[in-house]
Amino acid sequence: MLDERKPCLRGRGLTKVFGLGRSKTVAVDHVDFDFKEGEVISIVGESGSGKTTLAKMLLGLINPTEGEIYFQGKRRDISSNRKRKAYWKQIQAIFQDPFASYNIFNKIDSVLLDCINMIGGKRLPHEKKVEMMAEACGFVNLKYEELTNKYPFELSGGQQQRLMLARVFILKPKILVADEPTSMIDACSRATILDMLMQLRSEGGMTPIFITHDIGLAYYVSDTVYIMEKGRFVESGSADDVILKPQEPYTKRLISDVPKIYEEWDLSTV
């Protein structure tokens, strides 16, 4: 049962403030959470709700203004480069814009070899590294022999998203933060990538955290949903409870804003 699983990531009073004085913006405002191992989580909110800022704090890309993050039961410590790299072996990300997620000067081989080096495979024979890269590409329905010596910008958006998943396949992190991972690709690729993420979760016990404005996606994939408005979690619970029996007006509005094919669209809330 999910309730019996240990929390892999916890937050207490997590806050992020940008700016000073009158110009300050409270992007994340004293949020608490307990993400359990193997749980599928979605953090849902409109643009500007603070969900991406929260994701960056979870990843250690920006520091909280207040509050604490606990990883696997211990207070997270990323105070040195060595500790930060050790943390990043356990938590990885897929970002919204695949075109901005790669160094344009690094070929695809370098992208995958960096992952192999990160897990301690730097001294493996070249043939073994090629085998690992081919296996990772095969998992996401790409052919390594067609990618070698190419640059990421030579791929389509969907292929670049799959390449990011191939990285995750090699690294096998405990936690994956997926920030709008399917927003820039077509419907068929979207379903395929979601299926691949769910397969990584079921095979490796990974905990996926979806950062999204798509409440339909959240309902489809999630065990637990957090609704975020103006930097705060205004509602949380199981996907069925939050989506089918919403309590907060903001949650109800998010659900009502989803266009329905056989109903007239209500644009009064836009």
Helices and strands as residue ranges (DSSP letters): G 2-4, E 7-18, G 21-23, E 25-36, E 41-44, H 51-59, E 66-71, E 74-75, H 81-90, E 91-94, G 98-100, H 108-118, H 126-139, H 144-147, G 152-154, H 157-171, E 175-179, H 187-204, E 207-212, H 215-221, E 224-229, E 232-238, H 239-239, I 240-244, H 249-256
